[in-house]
Amino acid sequence: QGWFLSCNQPFTSQTSTLCCPFCHSGKVQIADSSRMRIREIAVE
């Protein structure tokens, strides 16, 4: 499970605020709710 981050919806955690800087590359970020990690995935 994880949160889907859109370009105009930044993800705010206890430590930092993350947004989608890869939108121009056709990528988005997924934050793992368990590990609180950010992964880059390609969007088809």
GUGUSE-987255 format. One record per residue: x, y, z of N, C-alpha, C, CB in turn; residue in three letters; residue number from 1. Coordinates in Angstrom, 2 decimals. Glycine has a CB too. Layout:
<sites>
X	Y	Z	X	Y	Z	X	Y	Z	X	Y	Z	ALA	NUM
...
</sites>
This chain:
<sites>
0.82	-1.20	0.00	0.00	0.00	0.00	0.86	1.25	0.00	-0.94	0.00	1.20	GLN	1
0.34	2.32	-0.56	1.09	3.56	-0.59	0.21	4.71	-1.05	2.30	3.44	-1.50	GLY	2
0.74	5.91	-0.99	-0.01	7.08	-1.43	0.43	7.48	-2.82	0.17	8.25	-0.45	TRP	3
-0.53	7.79	-3.66	-0.21	8.22	-5.01	-0.06	9.73	-5.04	-1.28	7.75	-6.01	PHE	4
1.11	10.20	-5.45	1.37	11.63	-5.45	1.17	12.21	-6.83	2.78	11.91	-4.95	LEU	5
0.32	13.20	-6.92	0.14	13.89	-8.19	0.98	15.14	-8.21	-1.34	14.24	-8.42	SER	6
1.07	15.78	-9.36	1.95	16.93	-9.52	1.56	18.07	-8.60	1.94	17.41	-10.96	CYS	7
0.27	18.29	-8.44	-0.18	19.42	-7.63	-0.65	18.99	-6.26	-1.28	20.16	-8.34	ASN	8
-0.30	17.77	-5.86	-0.63	17.31	-4.52	0.63	16.82	-3.82	-1.69	16.20	-4.57	GLN	9
1.35	17.71	-3.14	2.56	17.33	-2.42	2.25	16.44	-1.23	3.31	18.57	-1.97	PRO	10
3.17	15.54	-0.94	3.00	14.64	0.19	3.73	15.22	1.39	3.51	13.22	-0.15	PHE	11
3.01	15.40	2.49	3.60	15.98	3.69	3.76	14.92	4.77	2.74	17.15	4.20	THR	12
4.99	14.72	5.20	5.25	13.78	6.28	5.74	14.53	7.50	6.28	12.71	5.83	SER	13
6.11	13.82	8.53	6.55	14.46	9.77	7.93	15.09	9.59	6.58	13.44	10.91	GLN	14
8.66	14.63	8.60	10.03	15.09	8.45	10.20	16.06	7.29	10.95	13.92	8.26	THR	15
9.40	15.89	6.25	9.61	16.74	5.09	8.37	16.81	4.22	10.78	16.23	4.28	SER	16
8.36	17.75	3.30	7.26	17.87	2.35	7.79	17.51	0.96	6.66	19.31	2.36	THR	17
7.17	16.53	0.36	7.66	16.03	-0.92	6.63	16.28	-2.02	7.97	14.54	-0.83	LEU	18
7.13	16.69	-3.19	6.22	16.88	-4.31	6.74	16.08	-5.51	6.08	18.39	-4.67	CYS	19
6.10	16.24	-6.63	6.48	15.46	-7.81	7.34	16.28	-8.75	5.24	14.95	-8.53	CYS	20
8.67	16.10	-8.69	9.58	16.85	-9.54	9.84	16.17	-10.88	10.89	17.06	-8.83	PRO	21
9.24	15.00	-11.07	9.52	14.23	-12.28	8.35	14.24	-13.25	9.87	12.80	-11.93	PHE	22
7.40	15.16	-13.00	6.20	15.20	-13.84	6.54	15.46	-15.30	5.24	16.26	-13.33	CYS	23
7.55	16.30	-15.53	7.93	16.63	-16.89	8.57	15.44	-17.58	8.89	17.82	-16.91	HIS	24
9.05	14.49	-16.75	9.67	13.29	-17.30	8.65	12.16	-17.41	10.86	12.85	-16.44	SER	25
7.42	12.46	-17.04	6.39	11.43	-17.10	6.50	10.45	-15.96	6.45	10.70	-18.40	GLY	26
6.96	10.93	-14.81	7.10	10.04	-13.66	6.39	10.64	-12.45	8.58	9.78	-13.34	LYS	27
5.98	9.79	-11.56	5.39	10.24	-10.31	6.07	9.52	-9.17	3.85	9.98	-10.29	VAL	28
5.74	9.89	-7.95	6.36	9.27	-6.79	5.33	8.51	-5.98	7.05	10.31	-5.94	GLN	29
5.76	7.41	-5.39	4.89	6.66	-4.49	5.58	6.56	-3.14	4.56	5.25	-5.06	ILE	30
4.86	6.97	-2.11	5.41	6.89	-0.76	4.89	5.64	-0.08	5.05	8.16	0.07	ALA	31
5.81	4.82	0.38	5.43	3.60	1.07	4.96	3.95	2.47	6.61	2.58	1.11	ASP	32
3.76	3.59	2.82	3.20	3.95	4.11	3.90	3.21	5.25	1.70	3.66	4.14	SER	33
4.54	2.10	4.91	5.21	1.31	5.94	6.63	1.79	6.17	5.22	-0.17	5.54	SER	34
7.34	2.06	5.07	8.75	2.42	5.20	8.99	3.92	5.04	9.57	1.67	4.18	ARG	35
7.92	4.64	4.68	8.01	6.08	4.49	9.09	6.43	3.46	8.31	6.78	5.82	MET	36
9.21	5.61	2.45	10.21	5.85	1.41	9.54	6.35	0.15	11.01	4.57	1.12	ARG	37
10.34	7.09	-0.65	9.82	7.62	-1.90	10.46	6.85	-3.06	10.09	9.15	-2.01	ILE	38
9.61	6.37	-3.94	10.11	5.65	-5.10	9.65	6.33	-6.38	9.66	4.19	-5.07	ARG	39
10.49	6.29	-7.38	10.12	6.87	-8.67	9.61	5.76	-9.57	11.33	7.60	-9.32	GLU	40
8.46	6.00	-10.17	7.91	5.02	-11.10	7.58	5.69	-12.42	6.68	4.34	-10.51	ILE	41
7.73	4.94	-13.48	7.41	5.48	-14.79	5.92	5.35	-15.05	8.22	4.76	-15.90	ALA	42
5.35	6.39	-15.63	3.91	6.37	-15.91	3.69	6.08	-17.39	3.26	7.72	-15.50	VAL	43
2.90	5.07	-17.65	2.64	4.73	-19.04	1.37	5.42	-19.52	2.52	3.21	-19.21	GLU	44
</sites>
